[in-house]
Amino acid sequence: MQIGGWTMSDNAKHATKSLSFSRCLETVSLSLFLLAIVLGCAQDKGEQEVASGDPNDAPYAESAAPVDAAPVNDPVQPPQQRPFSMEIVEPQLGPEGNAPQAEPDVRYGYSDPSETAPLPKYTPRNLSPSASGSSPNLQRSPASDMSPYSQPKSLPSQMQQPQAMEAPLEQPRMMQAPAEMQPMTAEPELAPFQEEAASDDPFDVVEVFYGTDRAPMVWPGSVLPHKFHALLPAVTCVILGIAVALLLTKFKQYIIAGLTVVVAVSGAVVVGQEGWVQYHKYDRFLSNDSVVYGKEQGDLELGTCKVSIPKSHQAGQLESPSVVHWEFEEKPEDHVMLMEVKSKKEQEFFDMLKLRVEESPNRDLLIFIHGYNVTFEDAARRTAQITHDLDFKGAPVFFSWPSQGELLGYVTDRGNSFWTASHLKEFLLKVHQHSGAQSVHLIAHSMGNRAFGAAVESLAQDLQQNQKIFNEVILAAPDVDARVFKEKIAPNLTGLAHHVTLYASQNDVALMASRAVNGYPRAGDVGANILVLNGIDTIDVTKIDTSLMGHAYYGDNTTVISDIYELMQNARMPTQRQWLRDISSPGGMYWYFDPQYNNAVTRTPASPPLR
């Protein structure tokens, strides 16, 4: 009978050989272990004999210089140390002006007279050199307490030779204890060091002011669900994928079944990564008592939030955790991250905003109004990113209306954009009255222009005629009916703002979809008839915007960011911005970007570099 290609007798022989070989290995291992023990004991015995024998027969580990041993029959006497002398002996120059041969310096262990003691090394600014044999002092000491090696005296025109220092010792190999440190009479200069340490942080923090009419989310018991709930969609995706694959194998569709498993696992990783990031995000918000705003309608609330900008940030980018880089948690040193959100009372809010405006060089502020498919967090992060990339020194502010933050929430967003107009008007009016800003800039994007347009109509009726409450107003890809914009919004807006700029594109996929849904051309769409109006500079970004959706160029295209910078910071008109070219149309003259400046750093030499 054969089992696995072996007969029973062969199996027995094979097992016997394996057992013998194993026992042989055990015997060899045990012998080596016993031999190591014997050698270790012998070594310990030898060390004890050396320690108890004549010191002249055994060298010291630290120095090769022998030490006179006491007589064997006499008790060991403690060494009688003579007073330590620090006399400075001036070297005598020889007849030829050369220094005499220096004695070996036993302090540094030099035995060859031709060798010299090493020069003192450069000491870091926050470390003070200490006495010989001691550790560096980690506190900054006054100049009077520093070692003479750190501040050498000035040498005369004829080079002096190193000064010899007599320090006779009873036993040459004994090291003298370091001199007692004197107490510092002044506070160490730690402030500059702390400032430099703060500047070495891997990220910057941008404080952003906000107004919103979103309803805050309330967690039951202020406790997040279990972590498993964050991974539940991913687990479900894997289970469904495996179930479908098993069903396909019954029909012998093995290739399709394998592809199904791959797709299911890939989808699970993507969904799981997003869920895990969201879990840690809300856990962070609960830990620092941050307010979390959802997508439901609420009352007007004010507050501040902090957003991290990594030092490695690239202009136009909103760095986020990427599944490609296997990132499952937001980190301030790597990502543009919303760190905390704090709600404020109205008086406290405007006191803080006014102080921030007063500290800015131009006493100005920038308001950002987001568009469709944007969460509160997205609006805060985008505001901080734009402020950072524009090098804006004023107060950054944004207004967040209850967008659903979903691609399928367009209809709901459209209704909420009109509902929020009264709250936006109230917010803009209070900022104008209580911020103390001399200049208020505003950027409205996409569907946010609907809310802004409705608020402008109401503001124009309440304010005096031609009362300018805005300086630069930038309308980026406005998702507004072109006719409504021309007849109702533009006349009122030009009366409230010193200057208005409209950015439009022919490649805007979102506005193409909006036109299909609403049935009318949009103000931010460059079609057969581009919108050109008096008092508004229309700029076509079609030739430089190569993004997939063509809708967020105001914040992710460095050429557009540079154009906004020159417009807002330096008040340069289109004729003064070298990357713009003019073109005539039936409605009038408008501008377009020269393609050679696509995503290029286009700041003028007088302007600070684009970060």
C-alpha positions in Angstrom: 0.0 0.0 0.0 1.3 3.4 -0.9 0.5 6.7 0.8 1.6 9.9 -0.9 4.1 8.1 -3.1 5.7 6.3 -0.1 5.2 2.7 1.0 4.6 2.0 4.7 8.1 0.7 5.2 9.6 3.8 3.4 7.5 6.1 5.7 8.8 4.3 8.7 12.4 4.7 7.5 11.9 8.3 6.7 10.4 9.0 10.1 13.3 7.3 11.8 15.8 9.3 9.8 14.0 12.5 10.6 13.9 11.7 14.3 17.5 10.8 14.4 18.5 14.0 12.7 16.3 16.0 15.1 18.0 14.4 18.1 21.4 15.0 16.6 20.6 18.7 16.2 19.3 18.8 19.8 22.5 17.2 21.1 24.7 19.6 19.2 22.7 22.6 20.4 23.0 21.4 24.0 26.7 20.9 23.7 27.2 24.4 22.3 25.0 25.8 25.1 27.1 24.0 27.8 30.3 25.1 26.2 29.2 28.8 26.2 28.4 28.5 29.9 31.9 27.1 30.7 33.6 29.8 28.7 31.5 32.5 30.4 32.5 31.2 33.8 36.1 31.0 32.9 36.0 34.6 31.6 34.3 35.8 34.8 37.0 34.0 36.9 39.8 35.6 34.8 38.3 39.1 35.3 38.1 38.5 39.0 41.7 37.4 39.1 42.8 40.5 37.2 40.8 42.8 39.5 42.3 41.3 42.6 45.9 41.0 41.3 48.6 43.5 40.7 47.4 46.5 38.8 50.7 46.7 36.9 49.9 43.3 35.3 46.5 44.4 33.8 46.0 47.5 31.7 43.2 49.9 32.4 40.3 50.0 29.9 40.2 53.7 29.7 44.0 54.6 29.6 47.2 52.8 28.8 49.1 54.7 31.4 50.0 52.5 34.4 49.1 53.5 37.9 51.5 52.9 40.8 50.0 50.1 43.0 50.0 50.1 46.7 52.0 47.4 48.5 50.1 44.1 48.7 50.5 43.8 52.5 49.5 47.4 53.2 45.9 48.6 53.3 44.9 50.8 50.4 45.2 54.4 51.3 42.9 57.0 49.7 44.8 59.3 47.3 46.0 62.5 48.7 45.0 65.1 46.1 47.0 68.3 45.9 45.2 71.6 45.3 44.3 72.0 41.6 46.4 74.8 40.1 45.2 76.9 37.2 48.3 79.0 36.8 48.7 80.3 33.3 52.3 80.1 32.1 53.2 82.4 29.2 55.1 80.5 26.6 58.7 81.5 25.9 59.6 81.9 22.2 62.8 80.3 21.0 65.6 82.2 19.4 64.0 81.8 16.0 60.6 82.9 17.2 59.3 79.4 17.4 57.4 78.0 20.3 59.1 75.3 22.5 57.9 71.7 22.2 54.6 71.3 24.0 54.2 68.7 26.7 51.7 65.9 26.1 48.3 66.9 27.2 47.0 64.1 29.4 43.6 65.6 29.6 42.8 64.6 26.0 44.7 61.4 26.1 47.6 62.4 23.7 50.8 60.6 24.2 52.6 61.7 21.0 54.3 65.2 21.6 53.8 66.0 18.0 50.0 65.9 18.4 48.2 69.0 19.6 44.9 69.4 21.4 41.9 69.8 19.1 40.5 73.3 18.5 37.2 74.0 20.2 34.3 72.9 18.0 31.4 75.2 17.0 28.7 75.2 19.6 25.1 75.5 18.7 23.4 78.7 19.7 21.3 77.1 22.4 24.1 75.0 23.9 26.8 76.5 26.1 30.1 74.6 26.3 30.8 73.1 29.7 33.8 72.0 31.6 36.0 69.2 30.6 34.3 65.8 31.0 30.8 67.2 31.6 27.7 67.2 29.3 26.7 70.2 27.3 24.5 72.6 29.2 21.0 72.7 27.6 20.2 76.2 28.8 21.6 79.3 27.3 24.1 80.9 29.8 25.2 84.5 30.1 28.4 85.5 28.3 30.3 85.7 31.6 29.6 82.1 32.5 30.7 80.6 29.2 33.9 78.6 28.9 37.0 80.4 27.7 37.1 77.9 24.8 33.8 79.4 23.3 35.0 83.0 23.2 38.8 83.1 22.4 40.5 86.4 23.0 41.7 88.4 20.1 45.2 87.6 19.0 47.9 90.2 18.4 49.5 90.8 15.0 52.1 88.2 15.8 50.3 84.9 16.4 50.4 83.8 20.0 51.1 80.2 20.9 48.6 78.2 22.9 48.8 78.8 26.6 49.9 75.9 28.7 47.9 75.2 31.8 49.4 73.4 34.7 47.2 70.9 36.4 49.3 68.5 38.4 47.4 65.4 39.4 48.2 62.7 41.9 46.9 60.1 39.6 47.1 61.1 35.9 44.1 59.0 34.8 41.7 60.6 37.2 39.6 63.3 35.7 38.9 66.4 37.6 35.3 67.2 38.4 33.9 70.1 36.4 33.9 73.5 38.0 30.8 74.4 39.9 28.4 76.3 37.7 27.5 79.8 38.9 23.8 80.5 39.1 22.5 82.6 36.1 21.8 86.2 37.1 19.7 86.9 34.0 16.8 85.1 32.2 18.1 82.9 29.4 17.3 84.3 25.9 14.7 81.7 25.0 12.2 83.9 23.2 14.0 84.0 19.8 14.5 80.2 20.0 10.8 79.7 20.7 9.8 81.9 17.8 12.1 79.9 15.5 10.7 76.7 16.8 7.2 77.9 16.0 8.3 78.9 12.5 9.7 75.4 12.0 6.2 73.9 12.4 5.3 71.8 9.4 2.1 73.7 8.9 0.5 77.2 9.2 -2.9 77.9 10.8 -5.3 80.3 9.2 -8.1 81.6 11.3 -11.3 82.1 9.3 -14.5 84.0 10.3 -17.8 82.6 9.1 -21.5 83.2 9.0 -23.9 80.4 8.2 -27.6 79.5 8.3 -26.9 75.7 8.5 -28.4 73.9 11.4 -25.7 72.4 13.7 -25.6 68.6 14.1 -26.2 67.1 17.5 -24.8 63.7 18.4 -26.9 61.7 20.8 -25.0 61.9 24.1 -22.1 63.6 22.3 -20.7 60.1 21.5 -19.8 58.9 18.1 -21.0 55.5 16.9 -18.6 52.6 17.1 -15.7 52.5 14.7 -17.2 49.5 13.0 -20.0 51.7 11.6 -17.3 53.7 9.7 -16.2 50.5 8.0 -19.6 48.9 7.6 -20.1 50.1 3.9 -16.7 48.7 3.1 -17.5 45.3 4.7 -20.8 45.2 2.9 -19.1 45.9 -0.4 -16.7 43.0 0.1 -19.5 40.6 1.1 -21.6 41.5 -1.9 -18.6 41.1 -4.2 -17.8 37.7 -2.8 -21.4 36.6 -3.1 -21.6 37.6 -6.7 -18.3 35.9 -7.5 -19.4 32.6 -5.9 -22.6 32.8 -8.0 -20.5 33.3 -11.1 -18.3 30.4 -10.4 -21.3 28.1 -10.5 -21.7 29.0 -14.1 -17.9 28.6 -14.6 -17.4 32.3 -15.2 -14.1 32.3 -13.4 -12.5 35.3 -15.1 -15.6 37.5 -14.5 -15.8 36.2 -10.9 -12.2 37.2 -10.3 -12.7 40.7 -11.7 -15.8 41.0 -9.5 -13.7 40.3 -6.4 -11.0 42.8 -7.5 -13.6 45.5 -8.1 -15.4 44.8 -4.8 -12.1 44.9 -2.8 -11.0 48.1 -4.6 -14.4 49.7 -3.9 -14.2 48.6 -0.3 -10.8 50.3 0.1 -12.1 53.5 -1.3 -15.3 53.5 0.7 -13.5 52.4 3.8 -10.9 55.1 3.5 -13.5 57.8 3.2 -15.5 56.4 6.2 -12.4 56.1 8.3 -11.3 59.7 7.6 -14.8 60.9 8.4 -14.8 59.0 11.7 -11.5 60.5 12.8 -12.7 64.0 11.7 -15.8 63.9 13.9 -13.9 62.4 16.7 -11.5 65.4 16.5 -14.5 67.8 16.5 -16.0 66.2 19.6 -12.7 66.2 21.4 -12.2 70.0 21.0 -15.9 70.9 21.4 -16.2 72.1 17.8 -19.6 72.8 16.2 -20.5 70.5 13.3 -22.8 72.0 10.8 -24.9 69.8 8.6 -27.0 70.4 5.5 -30.3 71.4 7.1 -31.7 74.9 7.2 -31.1 76.8 10.4 -30.8 80.3 11.9 -27.9 82.7 11.2 -24.9 81.8 13.3 -21.5 83.4 13.6 -18.1 82.0 14.6 -14.5 81.3 13.8 -12.6 78.2 12.6 -9.0 77.2 12.2 -7.6 75.6 9.1 -4.2 74.1 8.7 -2.1 74.8 5.6 1.0 72.5 5.3 4.3 74.0 4.5 4.5 71.7 1.5 1.2 73.2 0.1 1.1 73.8 -3.6 -0.8 76.8 -4.9 -4.3 75.9 -6.2 -4.4 72.6 -4.3 -6.7 71.4 -1.5 -4.5 68.6 -0.1 -6.6 65.8 1.3 -6.0 62.2 2.4 -5.5 60.0 -0.6 -6.2 56.3 -0.9 -3.4 56.1 -3.5 -0.9 57.2 -0.8 -2.6 54.9 1.7 -3.7 57.8 3.9 -6.6 57.1 6.3 -6.5 60.1 8.5 -6.1 63.9 8.1 -2.8 65.3 9.3 -2.2 69.1 9.5 1.4 68.8 8.2 0.1 67.1 5.1 -3.4 68.3 4.4 -5.6 71.4 4.3 -7.5 70.4 7.4 -10.4 72.0 9.3 -9.1 71.8 12.9 -11.8 73.4 14.9 -15.1 75.3 14.7 -16.2 77.7 17.5 -19.5 79.5 17.5 -19.5 83.1 18.8 -22.0 85.5 20.1 -22.6 88.5 17.7 -20.8 91.0 19.9 -17.8 88.8 20.4 -17.6 87.9 16.8 -17.5 91.4 15.5 -15.0 92.5 18.3 -12.7 89.8 17.0 -13.3 90.6 13.4 -12.7 94.3 14.0 -9.5 93.6 15.8 -8.3 91.4 13.0 -9.1 94.1 10.4 -7.3 96.8 12.4 -4.2 94.6 12.6 -4.1 94.2 8.8 -1.9 96.6 6.8 -4.8 97.7 4.5 -7.7 97.3 6.9 -9.6 95.0 4.5 -11.4 91.7 4.5 -12.4 89.1 1.9 -15.8 87.3 1.9 -16.2 84.0 0.0 -19.6 82.6 -0.9 -19.5 79.0 -2.1 -21.6 77.3 -4.7 -23.4 74.0 -5.3 -22.3 70.6 -3.9 -20.2 72.2 -1.0 -20.2 71.3 2.7 -19.4 73.7 5.5 -16.0 72.1 5.8 -15.3 72.4 2.1 -16.1 76.1 2.3 -13.8 76.7 5.3 -10.9 74.9 3.6 -11.4 76.7 0.3 -11.5 80.1 2.0 -8.2 79.4 3.9 -6.6 78.0 0.8 -7.5 81.1 -1.3 -6.5 83.4 1.4 -3.1 81.7 1.7 -2.5 81.5 -2.0 -3.4 85.2 -2.5 -1.2 86.2 0.4 -4.1 88.1 1.7 -3.2 89.9 4.9 -6.7 91.0 5.8 -9.5 89.1 7.5 -10.8 86.0 5.7 -14.5 85.5 5.9 -17.0 83.1 4.3 -20.7 82.6 4.3 -22.0 79.0 4.1 -25.6 78.3 3.0 -27.2 74.8 3.4 -25.9 73.1 0.3 -26.4 69.4 0.4 -22.8 68.6 -0.6 -23.9 66.0 -3.0 -24.0 65.7 -6.8 -27.6 64.6 -6.7 -28.7 67.5 -4.5 -28.9 70.1 -7.2 -32.6 70.7 -7.0 -32.4 71.1 -3.2 -29.4 73.4 -3.5 -31.2 75.6 -6.0 -34.1 76.1 -3.6 -31.8 76.8 -0.6 -29.8 79.3 -2.6 -32.9 81.5 -2.8 -34.0 80.8 0.7 -30.7 81.9 2.2 -30.7 85.3 0.5 -32.3 87.2 3.5 -29.7 85.7 5.9 -26.8 86.6 3.5 -28.1 90.1 3.2 -28.2 90.5 7.0 -24.7 89.1 7.3 -23.2 91.4 4.6 -24.9 94.4 6.1 -23.6 93.7 9.6 -20.1 93.1 8.3 -20.2 96.4 6.4 -21.4 98.2 9.6 -19.4 96.6 12.4 -16.2 95.2 10.9 -14.4 98.6 10.6 -13.0 97.5 7.2 -12.0 100.2 4.8 -12.2 97.8 1.9 -14.5 94.7 1.5 -13.7 92.3 -1.3 -16.1 89.5 -2.3 -15.8 86.3 -4.3 -19.0 84.4 -5.2 -18.8 81.0 -7.0 -21.4 79.1 -9.1 -24.8 78.9 -7.4 -23.6 81.1 -4.6 -24.2 84.0 -7.1 -27.9 83.3 -7.0 -28.0 84.0 -3.2 -25.7 86.9 -3.7 -27.7 88.3 -6.6 -30.9 88.2 -4.6 -29.2 89.8 -1.6 -27.8 92.5 -3.8 -31.3 93.4 -5.1 -32.5 93.8 -1.6 -29.4 95.7 -0.4 -29.8 98.2 -3.3 -33.3 99.0 -2.2 -32.3 99.5 1.5 -29.1 101.5 1.0 -28.7 104.9 -0.5 -28.2 105.2 -4.2 -24.7 104.5 -5.3 -23.5 103.7 -1.8 -20.4 101.6 -2.3 -20.1 98.8 0.3 -17.8 96.6 -1.8 -14.5 97.2 -3.4 -13.6 94.3 -5.7 -16.4 91.8 -6.5 -15.4 88.7 -8.4 -18.1 86.5 -9.9 -16.6 83.1 -10.8 -18.7 80.8 -13.0 -22.0 82.3 -11.9 -24.8 79.7 -12.2 -27.4 82.4 -12.9 -29.8 82.9 -15.7 -27.9 85.2 -18.1 -31.0 87.4 -18.8 -31.8 87.7 -15.0 -28.2 88.7 -14.3 -28.2 91.3 -17.1 -31.5 92.9 -16.2 -31.7 92.7 -12.4 -28.4 91.8 -10.8 -25.8 93.7 -12.8 -27.4 97.2 -12.5 -27.7 96.9 -8.7 -24.3 95.3 -8.3 -22.4 98.0 -10.2 -24.0 100.6 -7.9 -22.8 98.8 -4.8 -19.2 97.9 -5.9 -16.3 99.9 -7.1 -15.3 97.2 -9.6 -16.8 93.9 -10.8 -15.1 91.1 -12.7 -16.9 88.1 -14.2 -15.0 84.9 -15.0 -16.6 82.6 -17.6 -15.6 79.4 -19.5 -16.8 77.4 -22.4 -15.5 74.1 -20.8 -17.6 74.4 -17.6 -19.3 71.0 -17.4 -21.4 72.0 -14.4 -22.8 75.0 -16.2 -23.6 72.9 -19.2 -25.6 70.6 -17.0 -27.3 73.5 -15.4 -28.3 74.9 -18.7 -29.8 71.5 -19.7 -31.7 71.4 -16.4 -32.9 75.0 -16.3 -33.3 75.5 -20.0 -31.5 78.9 -20.3 -27.9 80.1 -20.8 -25.9 80.8 -17.7 -24.0 84.0 -16.9 -20.8 82.1 -16.5 -21.1 80.1 -19.7 -19.2 81.2 -22.8 -21.6 80.3 -25.6 -22.6 81.9 -28.9 -23.2 85.2 -27.0 -20.8 85.8 -24.2 -22.2 88.1 -21.5 -20.5 91.5 -21.8 -22.0 94.4 -19.8 -21.0 98.0 -19.0 -19.2 98.3 -15.7 -18.2 94.7 -15.6 -15.0 93.2 -16.9 -15.7 89.8 -18.5 -12.7 87.4 -18.7 -12.8 84.1 -20.7 -10.7 81.4 -19.1 -11.4 78.7 -21.7 -7.9 78.6 -23.2 -6.1 78.1 -19.9 -8.6 75.9 -17.9 -7.7 72.3 -18.7 -9.3 70.7 -15.7 -11.8 67.9 -16.0 -14.9 69.8 -14.8 -13.7 73.3 -15.7 -15.7 74.8 -12.8 -13.3 75.5 -9.9 -10.6 77.4 -11.8 -11.0 80.4 -9.5 -9.2 78.4 -6.8 -7.2 75.7 -8.5 -5.6 77.4 -11.5 -2.6 79.4 -10.6 -2.9 81.8 -13.5 -6.4 82.8 -12.4 -5.2 83.1 -8.8 -2.5 85.4 -10.0 -5.0 87.5 -11.9 -7.2 87.8 -8.8 -4.1 88.7 -6.8 -3.2 91.6 -9.2 -6.8 92.7 -9.3 -7.4 92.6 -5.5 -3.9 93.5 -4.1 -2.6 95.9 -6.7 -5.8 97.2 -8.3 -4.5 96.5 -11.8 -6.9 96.9 -14.6 -7.1 94.3 -17.5 -4.9 96.5 -19.7 -2.2 96.3 -17.0 -2.2 92.5 -16.7 0.2 91.2 -19.3 -1.4 87.7 -19.6 -4.8 89.1 -20.8 -5.7 89.8 -24.4 -8.7 91.9 -25.5 -11.2 90.8 -28.1 -14.2 92.5 -29.6 -17.7 91.0 -29.7 -21.2 92.2 -30.7 -21.9 93.1 -27.1 -18.6 94.9 -26.6 -15.0 94.2 -25.6 -14.0 91.4 -23.3 -10.7 89.7 -22.3 -9.2 86.2 -22.5 -6.1 84.6 -21.1 -3.1 84.0 -23.3 -2.6 80.2 -23.4 1.2 80.5 -22.9 0.4 81.5 -19.3 -1.6 78.4 -18.5 -0.9 77.4 -14.9 2.2 79.6 -14.9 3.4 81.9 -12.1 2.5 85.2 -13.6 3.2 87.7 -10.8 5.0 90.9 -11.7 8.5 91.3 -10.3 7.2 93.8 -7.7 4.7 91.3 -6.4 5.6 88.7 -3.8 6.1 85.1 -5.2 3.1 82.8 -5.5 3.3 80.3 -2.7 
